[in-house]
Amino acid sequence: MSTAVITEVDFAKGDGLVPVVTQDAKSGKVLMVAYANKEAVELTLKTHMAHYWSRSRNKLWKKGEESGNVQKVHDVLIDCDGDTLLYVVDQTGPACHTGNETCFFRKL
């Protein structure tokens, strides 16, 4: 497996943000999709706790800072184009703000 560095993340395509898919390390389930700016990714790499950029609140946030449902990050993977990240995490409590295990609980 090759290793990438944060300078390979293309934050320019999304006005300074990249999508982050968050996956449970044990089950492999996709828990949520959020966005991160460079500061959020740097904090995630430094603390091993998931950080994101809230587009609705226009601020940096640590997952679980209010709910206690934190995400301990095992790996941060980058896609082949350098414009999307995957956080592989241990999830404490539900990932979704609705109280569901994952944000993907509804079928079309």
MOPAC internal coordinates of N, CA, C and O (Angstrom, degrees):
PM7 1SCF
backbone

  N    0.0000 0     0.00 0     0.00 0    0    0    0
  C    1.4505 1     0.00 0     0.00 0    1    0    0
  C    1.5228 1   108.33 1     0.00 0    2    1    0
  O    1.2310 1   121.01 1   -45.63 1    3    2    1
  N    1.3315 1   115.67 1   134.37 1    3    2    1
  C    1.4598 1   119.11 1   178.29 1    5    3    2
  C    1.5224 1   109.75 1   -85.93 1    6    5    3
  O    1.2310 1   121.18 1   -17.70 1    7    6    5
  N    1.3118 1   115.35 1   162.30 1    7    6    5
  C    1.4572 1   122.08 1  -179.91 1    9    7    6
  C    1.5174 1   109.17 1  -115.94 1   10    9    7
  O    1.2310 1   120.86 1   -43.96 1   11   10    9
  N    1.3157 1   115.95 1   136.04 1   11   10    9
  C    1.4658 1   121.86 1   177.46 1   13   11   10
  C    1.5250 1   109.03 1  -108.83 1   14   13   11
  O    1.2310 1   121.02 1   -14.24 1   15   14   13
  N    1.3109 1   115.65 1   165.76 1   15   14   13
  C    1.4661 1   121.44 1   175.99 1   17   15   14
  C    1.5195 1   108.16 1  -120.66 1   18   17   15
  O    1.2310 1   121.13 1   -19.52 1   19   18   17
  N    1.3171 1   115.45 1   160.48 1   19   18   17
  C    1.4690 1   120.30 1  -173.93 1   21   19   18
  C    1.5308 1   112.30 1   -59.53 1   22   21   19
  O    1.2310 1   119.78 1   154.07 1   23   22   21
  N    1.3186 1   118.02 1   -25.93 1   23   22   21
  C    1.4605 1   119.47 1   178.77 1   25   23   22
  C    1.5245 1   111.83 1   -67.35 1   26   25   23
  O    1.2310 1   119.84 1   165.64 1   27   26   25
  N    1.3234 1   117.91 1   -14.36 1   27   26   25
  C    1.4636 1   121.71 1   177.42 1   29   27   26
  C    1.5266 1   112.50 1   -82.81 1   30   29   27
  O    1.2310 1   119.80 1   170.08 1   31   30   29
  N    1.3319 1   117.99 1    -9.92 1   31   30   29
  C    1.4624 1   121.45 1   179.02 1   33   31   30
  C    1.5259 1   108.11 1   -78.55 1   34   33   31
  O    1.2310 1   120.78 1   -54.73 1   35   34   33
  N    1.3327 1   116.12 1   125.27 1   35   34   33
  C    1.4609 1   121.79 1  -177.77 1   37   35   34
  C    1.5262 1   110.19 1   -90.96 1   38   37   35
  O    1.2310 1   121.48 1   -93.35 1   39   38   37
  N    1.3322 1   114.78 1    86.65 1   39   38   37
  C    1.4616 1   120.32 1   179.22 1   41   39   38
  C    1.5321 1   111.49 1   -75.71 1   42   41   39
  O    1.2310 1   119.94 1   162.90 1   43   42   41
  N    1.3310 1   117.73 1   -17.10 1   43   42   41
  C    1.4638 1   121.84 1  -174.74 1   45   43   42
  C    1.5250 1   112.86 1   -68.63 1   46   45   43
  O    1.2310 1   119.62 1   147.40 1   47   46   45
  N    1.3414 1   118.33 1   -32.60 1   47   46   45
  C    1.4608 1   121.16 1  -176.90 1   49   47   46
  C    1.5281 1   112.24 1   -62.05 1   50   49   47
  O    1.2310 1   120.01 1   146.29 1   51   50   49
  N    1.3267 1   117.58 1   -33.71 1   51   50   49
  C    1.4626 1   121.55 1  -175.65 1   53   51   50
  C    1.5059 1   113.65 1  -111.99 1   54   53   51
  O    1.2310 1   120.21 1  -141.18 1   55   54   53
  N    1.3320 1   117.20 1    38.82 1   55   54   53
  C    1.4683 1   121.35 1   179.98 1   57   55   54
  C    1.5235 1   112.16 1    53.63 1   58   57   55
  O    1.2310 1   121.00 1  -138.42 1   59   58   57
  N    1.3255 1   115.68 1    41.58 1   59   58   57
  C    1.4616 1   120.43 1   177.39 1   61   59   58
  C    1.5103 1   114.50 1    92.52 1   62   61   59
  O    1.2310 1   120.05 1   179.01 1   63   62   61
  N    1.3297 1   117.50 1    -0.99 1   63   62   61
  C    1.4585 1   121.91 1  -178.95 1   65   63   62
  C    1.5238 1   110.70 1  -121.03 1   66   65   63
  O    1.2310 1   121.04 1   -30.73 1   67   66   65
  N    1.3339 1   115.62 1   149.27 1   67   66   65
  C    1.4649 1   121.64 1   171.28 1   69   67   66
  C    1.5171 1   108.23 1  -126.09 1   70   69   67
  O    1.2310 1   120.17 1   -34.09 1   71   70   69
  N    1.3389 1   117.28 1   145.91 1   71   70   69
  C    1.4606 1   119.48 1   174.42 1   73   71   70
  C    1.5301 1   109.93 1   -70.12 1   74   73   71
  O    1.2310 1   121.60 1   -35.39 1   75   74   73
  N    1.3303 1   114.54 1   144.61 1   75   74   73
  C    1.4672 1   121.47 1   176.90 1   77   75   74
  C    1.5202 1   108.04 1  -125.71 1   78   77   75
  O    1.2310 1   120.92 1   -61.99 1   79   78   77
  N    1.3207 1   115.84 1   118.01 1   79   78   77
  C    1.4562 1   122.15 1   172.54 1   81   79   78
  C    1.5228 1   105.98 1   -89.08 1   82   81   79
  O    1.2310 1   120.33 1   -48.52 1   83   82   81
  N    1.3250 1   116.98 1   131.48 1   83   82   81
  C    1.4588 1   120.76 1  -179.15 1   85   83   82
  C    1.5187 1   109.08 1  -113.18 1   86   85   83
  O    1.2310 1   121.40 1   -53.80 1   87   86   85
  N    1.3425 1   114.92 1   126.20 1   87   86   85
  C    1.4554 1   122.33 1  -174.19 1   89   87   86
  C    1.5186 1   110.49 1  -122.42 1   90   89   87
  O    1.2310 1   120.45 1   -41.64 1   91   90   89
  N    1.3234 1   116.74 1   138.36 1   91   90   89
  C    1.4594 1   121.89 1   176.55 1   93   91   90
  C    1.5283 1   109.50 1   -71.41 1   94   93   91
  O    1.2310 1   120.46 1   -51.96 1   95   94   93
  N    1.3263 1   116.72 1   128.04 1   95   94   93
  C    1.4606 1   121.96 1  -176.72 1   97   95   94
  C    1.5240 1   112.56 1   -64.76 1   98   97   95
  O    1.2310 1   120.40 1   146.92 1   99   98   97
  N    1.3257 1   116.85 1   -33.08 1   99   98   97
  C    1.4706 1   120.32 1  -176.94 1  101   99   98
  C    1.5259 1   112.64 1   -84.20 1  102  101   99
  O    1.2310 1   120.12 1   129.11 1  103  102  101
  N    1.3106 1   117.37 1   -50.89 1  103  102  101
  C    1.4677 1   120.97 1  -173.47 1  105  103  102
  C    1.5279 1   113.35 1   -89.49 1  106  105  103
  O    1.2310 1   120.23 1   157.51 1  107  106  105
  N    1.3206 1   117.16 1   -22.49 1  107  106  105
  C    1.4570 1   120.80 1  -175.28 1  109  107  106
  C    1.5175 1   113.73 1    81.55 1  110  109  107
  O    1.2310 1   120.10 1   178.60 1  111  110  109
  N    1.3445 1   117.42 1    -1.40 1  111  110  109
  C    1.4656 1   121.04 1   179.93 1  113  111  110
  C    1.5243 1   110.97 1   -66.42 1  114  113  111
  O    1.2310 1   121.21 1   -36.59 1  115  114  113
  N    1.3392 1   115.28 1   143.41 1  115  114  113
  C    1.4558 1   120.22 1   170.60 1  117  115  114
  C    1.5154 1   106.68 1   -77.47 1  118  117  115
  O    1.2310 1   120.70 1   -57.97 1  119  118  117
  N    1.3265 1   116.27 1   122.03 1  119  118  117
  C    1.4606 1   121.18 1  -176.50 1  121  119  118
  C    1.5219 1   112.47 1   -90.01 1  122  121  119
  O    1.2310 1   121.01 1   138.15 1  123  122  121
  N    1.3235 1   115.67 1   -41.85 1  123  122  121
  C    1.4581 1   119.41 1  -175.31 1  125  123  122
  C    1.5244 1   109.61 1  -167.13 1  126  125  123
  O    1.2310 1   121.14 1   -12.12 1  127  126  125
  N    1.3220 1   115.43 1   167.88 1  127  126  125
  C    1.4546 1   123.06 1   170.85 1  129  127  126
  C    1.5186 1   106.42 1  -129.11 1  130  129  127
  O    1.2310 1   121.07 1   -48.63 1  131  130  129
  N    1.3178 1   115.56 1   131.37 1  131  130  129
  C    1.4653 1   121.01 1   179.61 1  133  131  130
  C    1.5258 1   107.62 1  -141.41 1  134  133  131
  O    1.2310 1   120.26 1    10.29 1  135  134  133
  N    1.3055 1   117.10 1  -169.71 1  135  134  133
  C    1.4600 1   122.31 1   179.74 1  137  135  134
  C    1.5214 1   109.70 1  -125.70 1  138  137  135
  O    1.2310 1   121.16 1   -26.46 1  139  138  137
  N    1.3202 1   115.38 1   153.54 1  139  138  137
  C    1.4635 1   120.49 1   177.73 1  141  139  138
  C    1.5233 1   109.20 1  -139.08 1  142  141  139
  O    1.2310 1   121.42 1   -36.58 1  143  142  141
  N    1.3286 1   114.90 1   143.42 1  143  142  141
  C    1.4544 1   120.13 1   169.51 1  145  143  142
  C    1.5305 1   107.25 1   -99.11 1  146  145  143
  O    1.2310 1   120.36 1     1.01 1  147  146  145
  N    1.3119 1   116.92 1  -178.99 1  147  146  145
  C    1.4630 1   120.43 1  -176.55 1  149  147  146
  C    1.5286 1   111.38 1   -60.20 1  150  149  147
  O    1.2310 1   120.11 1   138.17 1  151  150  149
  N    1.3164 1   117.40 1   -41.83 1  151  150  149
  C    1.4656 1   121.13 1  -179.75 1  153  151  150
  C    1.5328 1   111.51 1   -61.77 1  154  153  151
  O    1.2310 1   120.23 1   139.00 1  155  154  153
  N    1.3283 1   117.16 1   -41.00 1  155  154  153
  C    1.4642 1   121.24 1   179.25 1  157  155  154
  C    1.5237 1   110.92 1   -63.79 1  158  157  155
  O    1.2310 1   120.56 1   137.62 1  159  158  157
  N    1.3175 1   116.53 1   -42.38 1  159  158  157
  C    1.4719 1   120.23 1   179.26 1  161  159  158
  C    1.5243 1   110.26 1   -66.76 1  162  161  159
  O    1.2310 1   120.10 1   137.26 1  163  162  161
  N    1.3187 1   117.41 1   -42.74 1  163  162  161
  C    1.4668 1   120.54 1   178.13 1  165  163  162
  C    1.5189 1   111.40 1   -60.50 1  166  165  163
  O    1.2310 1   120.05 1   136.60 1  167  166  165
  N    1.3419 1   117.51 1   -43.40 1  167  166  165
  C    1.4668 1   121.30 1   177.92 1  169  167  166
  C    1.5305 1   111.46 1   -64.66 1  170  169  167
  O    1.2310 1   120.42 1   140.77 1  171  170  169
  N    1.3210 1   116.80 1   -39.23 1  171  170  169
  C    1.4611 1   121.08 1   177.33 1  173  171  170
  C    1.5156 1   110.65 1   -61.20 1  174  173  171
  O    1.2310 1   120.46 1   133.13 1  175  174  173
  N    1.3219 1   116.72 1   -46.87 1  175  174  173
  C    1.4717 1   120.99 1  -179.96 1  177  175  174
  C    1.5302 1   111.68 1   -65.16 1  178  177  175
  O    1.2310 1   120.49 1   143.38 1  179  178  177
  N    1.3259 1   116.66 1   -36.62 1  179  178  177
  C    1.4643 1   121.59 1  -177.62 1  181  179  178
  C    1.5273 1   112.59 1   -74.70 1  182  181  179
  O    1.2310 1   120.32 1   138.15 1  183  182  181
  N    1.3360 1   116.99 1   -41.85 1  183  182  181
  C    1.4701 1   121.06 1  -172.00 1  185  183  182
  C    1.5292 1   113.66 1  -100.52 1  186  185  183
  O    1.2310 1   120.36 1   164.60 1  187  186  185
  N    1.3397 1   116.91 1   -15.40 1  187  186  185
  C    1.4716 1   123.03 1  -174.58 1  189  187  186
  C    1.5290 1   111.82 1    62.83 1  190  189  187
  O    1.2310 1   120.66 1  -156.14 1  191  190  189
  N    1.3124 1   116.35 1    23.86 1  191  190  189
  C    1.4633 1   123.54 1   173.16 1  193  191  190
  C    1.5312 1   106.95 1  -120.74 1  194  193  191
  O    1.2310 1   120.67 1   -41.40 1  195  194  193
  N    1.3414 1   116.32 1   138.60 1  195  194  193
  C    1.4603 1   120.55 1  -174.27 1  197  195  194
  C    1.5232 1   111.99 1   -68.79 1  198  197  195
  O    1.2310 1   121.49 1   -51.93 1  199  198  197
  N    1.3263 1   114.76 1   128.07 1  199  198  197
  C    1.4568 1   123.17 1   174.80 1  201  199  198
  C    1.5246 1   107.99 1  -123.74 1  202  201  199
  O    1.2310 1   121.32 1   -34.42 1  203  202  201
  N    1.3263 1   115.09 1   145.58 1  203  202  201
  C    1.4576 1   121.78 1  -177.55 1  205  203  202
  C    1.5267 1   109.07 1  -139.45 1  206  205  203
  O    1.2310 1   121.16 1    -6.95 1  207  206  205
  N    1.3406 1   115.38 1   173.05 1  207  206  205
  C    1.4519 1   121.81 1   171.22 1  209  207  206
  C    1.5190 1   107.36 1  -110.21 1  210  209  207
  O    1.2310 1   120.32 1   -57.41 1  211  210  209
  N    1.3166 1   117.00 1   122.59 1  211  210  209
  C    1.4580 1   121.97 1   178.14 1  213  211  210
  C    1.5206 1   108.65 1   -84.46 1  214  213  211
  O    1.2310 1   120.52 1   -65.71 1  215  214  213
  N    1.3154 1   116.61 1   114.29 1  215  214  213
  C    1.4645 1   120.63 1   178.15 1  217  215  214
  C    1.5206 1   110.70 1   -71.60 1  218  217  215
  O    1.2310 1   119.62 1   146.23 1  219  218  217
  N    1.3215 1   118.33 1   -33.77 1  219  218  217
  C    1.4671 1   120.59 1  -178.79 1  221  219  218
  C    1.5281 1   112.03 1   -74.15 1  222  221  219
  O    1.2310 1   120.62 1   144.34 1  223  222  221
  N    1.3285 1   116.41 1   -35.66 1  223  222  221
  C    1.4699 1   120.05 1  -179.83 1  225  223  222
  C    1.5307 1   112.20 1   -97.18 1  226  225  223
  O    1.2310 1   121.17 1   172.25 1  227  226  225
  N    1.3426 1   115.36 1    -7.75 1  227  226  225
  C    1.4620 1   121.52 1   179.30 1  229  227  226
  C    1.5249 1   112.30 1    54.76 1  230  229  227
  O    1.2310 1   121.56 1  -132.03 1  231  230  229
  N    1.3621 1   114.63 1    47.97 1  231  230  229
  C    1.4612 1   118.63 1  -179.68 1  233  231  230
  C    1.5240 1   111.11 1  -155.72 1  234  233  231
  O    1.2310 1   121.47 1   -20.48 1  235  234  233
  N    1.3001 1   114.79 1   159.52 1  235  234  233
  C    1.4545 1   123.18 1   175.24 1  237  235  234
  C    1.5234 1   108.78 1   -72.67 1  238  237  235
  O    1.2310 1   120.05 1   -39.25 1  239  238  237
  N    1.3415 1   117.51 1   140.75 1  239  238  237
  C    1.4677 1   119.67 1   176.60 1  241  239  238
  C    1.5143 1   111.60 1  -144.88 1  242  241  239
  O    1.2310 1   121.90 1   -35.74 1  243  242  241
  N    1.3031 1   113.98 1   144.26 1  243  242  241
  C    1.4584 1   121.96 1   173.48 1  245  243  242
  C    1.5241 1   106.27 1   -92.84 1  246  245  243
  O    1.2310 1   120.33 1   -54.43 1  247  246  245
  N    1.3257 1   116.97 1   125.57 1  247  246  245
  C    1.4664 1   120.73 1   179.92 1  249  247  246
  C    1.5203 1   109.56 1   -57.32 1  250  249  247
  O    1.2310 1   120.82 1   -53.88 1  251  250  249
  N    1.3156 1   116.04 1   126.12 1  251  250  249
  C    1.4576 1   121.81 1   178.59 1  253  251  250
  C    1.5085 1   115.07 1    89.07 1  254  253  251
  O    1.2310 1   119.68 1  -174.69 1  255  254  253
  N    1.3183 1   118.21 1     5.31 1  255  254  253
  C    1.4655 1   120.14 1  -177.98 1  257  255  254
  C    1.5259 1   112.00 1   -61.70 1  258  257  255
  O    1.2310 1   120.41 1   151.55 1  259  258  257
  N    1.3299 1   116.83 1   -28.45 1  259  258  257
  C    1.4647 1   120.06 1   177.37 1  261  259  258
  C    1.5265 1   111.87 1  -103.73 1  262  261  259
  O    1.2310 1   120.55 1   139.69 1  263  262  261
  N    1.3299 1   116.56 1   -40.31 1  263  262  261
  C    1.4733 1   121.12 1  -174.50 1  265  263  262
  C    1.5205 1   113.81 1   -85.40 1  266  265  263
  O    1.2310 1   120.30 1   157.67 1  267  266  265
  N    1.3386 1   117.03 1   -22.33 1  267  266  265
  C    1.4580 1   120.92 1  -173.66 1  269  267  266
  C    1.5233 1   112.87 1    84.38 1  270  269  267
  O    1.2310 1   120.07 1   177.88 1  271  270  269
  N    1.3237 1   117.47 1    -2.12 1  271  270  269
  C    1.4636 1   122.51 1  -179.55 1  273  271  270
  C    1.5321 1   110.11 1   -87.86 1  274  273  271
  O    1.2310 1   121.46 1  -108.95 1  275  274  273
  N    1.3090 1   114.81 1    71.05 1  275  274  273
  C    1.4662 1   121.46 1  -173.08 1  277  275  274
  C    1.5246 1   111.95 1   -79.62 1  278  277  275
  O    1.2310 1   121.67 1   -15.57 1  279  278  277
  N    1.3308 1   114.40 1   164.43 1  279  278  277
  C    1.4610 1   122.09 1   177.38 1  281  279  278
  C    1.5206 1   109.01 1  -124.34 1  282  281  279
  O    1.2310 1   120.82 1   -66.66 1  283  282  281
  N    1.3391 1   116.03 1   113.34 1  283  282  281
  C    1.4678 1   121.44 1   174.85 1  285  283  282
  C    1.5230 1   107.03 1   -86.27 1  286  285  283
  O    1.2310 1   120.47 1   -56.97 1  287  286  285
  N    1.3104 1   116.71 1   123.03 1  287  286  285
  C    1.4589 1   122.25 1  -171.72 1  289  287  286
  C    1.5293 1   111.18 1   -91.79 1  290  289  287
  O    1.2310 1   121.51 1   -56.28 1  291  290  289
  N    1.3339 1   114.72 1   123.72 1  291  290  289
  C    1.4743 1   121.23 1   175.56 1  293  291  290
  C    1.5207 1   110.61 1   -87.71 1  294  293  291
  O    1.2310 1   120.87 1   132.84 1  295  294  293
  N    1.3314 1   115.93 1   -47.16 1  295  294  293
  C    1.4618 1   121.45 1  -176.58 1  297  295  294
  C    1.5144 1   109.87 1  -142.03 1  298  297  295
  O    1.2310 1   121.58 1   -30.22 1  299  298  297
  N    1.3225 1   114.58 1   149.78 1  299  298  297
  C    1.4538 1   121.73 1   169.07 1  301  299  298
  C    1.5253 1   105.34 1  -121.63 1  302  301  299
  O    1.2310 1   121.13 1   -63.27 1  303  302  301
  N    1.3285 1   115.45 1   116.73 1  303  302  301
  C    1.4616 1   121.40 1  -179.17 1  305  303  302
  C    1.5179 1   109.47 1  -109.67 1  306  305  303
  O    1.2310 1   120.81 1   -31.31 1  307  306  305
  N    1.3275 1   116.05 1   148.69 1  307  306  305
  C    1.4567 1   122.19 1   179.86 1  309  307  306
  C    1.5264 1   108.42 1  -115.94 1  310  309  307
  O    1.2310 1   120.34 1   -37.82 1  311  310  309
  N    1.3332 1   116.96 1   142.18 1  311  310  309
  C    1.4670 1   119.65 1  -179.77 1  313  311  310
  C    1.5312 1   110.61 1   -77.86 1  314  313  311
  O    1.2310 1   121.38 1    -7.13 1  315  314  313
  N    1.3245 1   114.96 1   172.87 1  315  314  313
  C    1.4681 1   121.42 1  -174.81 1  317  315  314
  C    1.5210 1   113.36 1   -62.67 1  318  317  315
  O    1.2310 1   119.66 1   152.48 1  319  318  317
  N    1.3423 1   118.26 1   -27.52 1  319  318  317
  C    1.4615 1   121.76 1   179.76 1  321  319  318
  C    1.5295 1   112.95 1   -88.74 1  322  321  319
  O    1.2310 1   120.50 1   170.08 1  323  322  321
  N    1.3283 1   116.64 1    -9.92 1  323  322  321
  C    1.4542 1   120.61 1   178.91 1  325  323  322
  C    1.5134 1   114.35 1    76.48 1  326  325  323
  O    1.2310 1   120.43 1  -163.18 1  327  326  325
  N    1.3505 1   116.79 1    16.82 1  327  326  325
  C    1.4642 1   118.09 1  -175.81 1  329  327  326
  C    1.5217 1   114.46 1  -122.77 1  330  329  327
  O    1.2310 1   120.14 1  -168.85 1  331  330  329
  N    1.3344 1   117.33 1    11.15 1  331  330  329
  C    1.4654 1   122.03 1   176.41 1  333  331  330
  C    1.5239 1   108.43 1  -146.12 1  334  333  331
  O    1.2310 1   120.88 1   -39.07 1  335  334  333
  N    1.3407 1   115.91 1   140.93 1  335  334  333
  C    1.4609 1   120.86 1  -179.85 1  337  335  334
  C    1.5246 1   110.74 1  -115.91 1  338  337  335
  O    1.2310 1   121.39 1   -23.20 1  339  338  337
  N    1.3194 1   114.95 1   156.80 1  339  338  337
  C    1.4603 1   122.86 1   173.38 1  341  339  338
  C    1.5193 1   107.38 1  -124.60 1  342  341  339
  O    1.2310 1   120.47 1   -60.31 1  343  342  341
  N    1.3411 1   116.70 1   119.69 1  343  342  341
  C    1.4549 1   121.64 1   172.01 1  345  343  342
  C    1.5255 1   107.60 1   -95.91 1  346  345  343
  O    1.2310 1   120.07 1   -55.79 1  347  346  345
  N    1.3191 1   117.48 1   124.21 1  347  346  345
  C    1.4600 1   122.49 1   174.67 1  349  347  346
  C    1.5214 1   105.90 1  -101.67 1  350  349  347
  O    1.2310 1   120.60 1   -61.12 1  351  350  349
  N    1.3481 1   116.46 1   118.88 1  351  350  349
  C    1.4633 1   120.50 1  -166.00 1  353  351  350
  C    1.5240 1   113.62 1  -132.37 1  354  353  351
  O    1.2310 1   121.63 1   -20.43 1  355  354  353
  N    1.3244 1   114.49 1   159.57 1  355  354  353
  C    1.4637 1   122.84 1   161.89 1  357  355  354
  C    1.5196 1   104.99 1   -97.14 1  358  357  355
  O    1.2310 1   120.74 1   -62.00 1  359  358  357
  N    1.3192 1   116.18 1   118.00 1  359  358  357
  C    1.4557 1   122.23 1  -177.43 1  361  359  358
  C    1.5218 1   110.17 1   -93.65 1  362  361  359
  O    1.2310 1   120.29 1   -49.95 1  363  362  361
  N    1.3272 1   117.04 1   130.05 1  363  362  361
  C    1.4614 1   122.60 1   172.09 1  365  363  362
  C    1.5235 1   107.39 1   -98.90 1  366  365  363
  O    1.2310 1   120.23 1   -61.58 1  367  366  365
  N    1.3309 1   117.17 1   118.42 1  367  366  365
  C    1.4596 1   120.80 1  -179.15 1  369  367  366
  C    1.5141 1   111.00 1    72.51 1  370  369  367
  O    1.2310 1   120.42 1     9.93 1  371  370  369
  N    1.3371 1   116.81 1  -170.07 1  371  370  369
  C    1.4608 1   120.39 1  -179.73 1  373  371  370
  C    1.5283 1   111.21 1   -71.12 1  374  373  371
  O    1.2310 1   121.12 1   -32.75 1  375  374  373
  N    1.3351 1   115.47 1   147.25 1  375  374  373
  C    1.4617 1   120.31 1   178.45 1  377  375  374
  C    1.5251 1   111.83 1   -83.37 1  378  377  375
  O    1.2310 1   120.73 1   149.65 1  379  378  377
  N    1.3365 1   116.20 1   -30.35 1  379  378  377
  C    1.4587 1   120.88 1  -174.32 1  381  379  378
  C    1.5337 1   111.66 1   -87.66 1  382  381  379
  O    1.2310 1   120.93 1   -36.94 1  383  382  381
  N    1.3197 1   115.82 1   143.06 1  383  382  381
  C    1.4648 1   120.76 1   178.42 1  385  383  382
  C    1.5305 1   111.87 1   -65.14 1  386  385  383
  O    1.2310 1   119.96 1   165.91 1  387  386  385
  N    1.3498 1   117.68 1   -14.09 1  387  386  385
  C    1.4648 1   121.40 1   178.32 1  389  387  386
  C    1.5224 1   112.20 1   -81.73 1  390  389  387
  O    1.2310 1   120.99 1   171.71 1  391  390  389
  N    1.3481 1   115.71 1    -8.29 1  391  390  389
  C    1.4584 1   120.58 1  -177.12 1  393  391  390
  C    1.5175 1   112.99 1    96.70 1  394  393  391
  O    1.2310 1   120.08 1   177.87 1  395  394  393
  N    1.3360 1   117.46 1    -2.13 1  395  394  393
  C    1.4572 1   121.48 1   177.04 1  397  395  394
  C    1.5279 1   110.49 1   -80.27 1  398  397  395
  O    1.2310 1   121.52 1   -26.96 1  399  398  397
  N    1.3272 1   114.69 1   153.04 1  399  398  397
  C    1.4697 1   120.95 1  -179.25 1  401  399  398
  C    1.5245 1   111.48 1   -56.17 1  402  401  399
  O    1.2310 1   120.60 1   139.00 1  403  402  401
  N    1.3290 1   116.46 1   -41.00 1  403  402  401
  C    1.4538 1   123.46 1  -178.92 1  405  403  402
  C    1.5207 1   108.65 1  -133.09 1  406  405  403
  O    1.2310 1   120.58 1   -23.49 1  407  406  405
  N    1.3192 1   116.50 1   156.51 1  407  406  405
  C    1.4674 1   120.05 1   176.90 1  409  407  406
  C    1.5328 1   111.15 1   -73.22 1  410  409  407
  O    1.2310 1   120.41 1   166.15 1  411  410  409
  N    1.3216 1   116.82 1   -13.85 1  411  410  409
  C    1.4609 1   121.65 1  -178.30 1  413  411  410
  C    1.5118 1   110.72 1  -102.30 1  414  413  411
  O    1.2310 1   121.13 1  -103.83 1  415  414  413
  N    1.3433 1   115.45 1    76.17 1  415  414  413
  C    1.4601 1   121.67 1  -176.65 1  417  415  414
  C    1.5298 1   112.70 1  -118.73 1  418  417  415
  O    1.2310 1   120.22 1  -179.21 1  419  418  417
  N    1.3379 1   117.18 1     0.79 1  419  418  417
  C    1.4615 1   120.87 1  -179.09 1  421  419  418
  C    1.5296 1   110.27 1  -116.23 1  422  421  419
  O    1.2310 1   120.45 1   -40.76 1  423  422  421
  N    1.3258 1   116.75 1   139.24 1  423  422  421
  C    1.4561 1   121.78 1   176.00 1  425  423  422
  C    1.5181 1   109.48 1   -99.91 1  426  425  423
  O    1.2310 1   120.63 1   -33.18 1  427  426  425
  N    1.3062 1   116.40 1   146.82 1  427  426  425
  C    1.4673 1   121.46 1   173.20 1  429  427  426
  C    1.5058 1   109.40 1   -83.70 1  430  429  427
  O    1.2310 1   120.10 1   180.00 1  431  430  429

